[in-house]
Every structure is written in C-alpha cells, then in structure tokens.
C-alpha cells in the first residue's frame, strides 16, 4: 500500500476529533466481530478541497427502513441497547451537526442488517469560522 504526502488541514481539531470518536465508537460498539476500517481520502480541486473519513464496520448493520432516522437525536432502533451497551442515541446526530458546523456532512453510505455499515464524514480541508483562525494539523 502506498502512502501519499502529508496533508495539512486547517479546521477545528476538537470538532474533527469528536466526529471521528463518535463514528469509531459506534463501529466498535455495534461490531462483535470482524474488522473496523478507517480510510482517509483527499479530493483536491481549486475551489473546495475535501477530506473524507470513511468508517467501515462488519457489525450488526441498520435495517433499510431505519436509515432515515439514524441521525435523529436519541433515536434507537432497539431500546434494549441503552441498557446493554450504554448508548444514548446521540453519537451520529452530534457527529453530523459538528461536520455541518465545519461546512461538511456525515453520511450513511451503506448499511444492511448483519452486513455492517459505512459512514463517511466529508469535511473541507480549509475551514475557518469568520473572524477566527482555524488550527492546522497534519494528516
């Protein structure tokens, strides 16, 4: 596997960290076996370079009829999860809201019961809140 040159992002590091923590925590929480993969992709154009953080798991997956609800705050497809796994139902909604604050989004790319899920956080490589200086970090 080849490695690309380092990419410097100018963004809110805390928000990006929380987005990744939430996506990875869900993948870990809902996968009892199999791999969990984090892929990083960079798509450059002259106007809006984007960074894609893709989280892939082979966990329990989400039923197609529930896809429209997964970003709703406090939503649970199985209320028993609150008791067995300590889930609050906020991870995905918080991740999406933070990504949108940064000018990006979090999307469900695919998910099926017993086959796992793939989520993507798409974020601009350069974001600065008006009047503030964004901190840079290397990827």
Buried (B, 14 or more C-beta within 10 A) or exposed (E): EEEEEEBEBBBBEEBBEBBBEBBBBBBEBBBEEEEBEEEEEBEEEEEEBBBBBBBBBBBBBBEEEBBEEBBEEEBBBEEEBEEEEEBEBEBBBBBBBBBEEBBBBBBBEBBEEEBBBBBBBBBBBBBBEEEEEBEEEEE
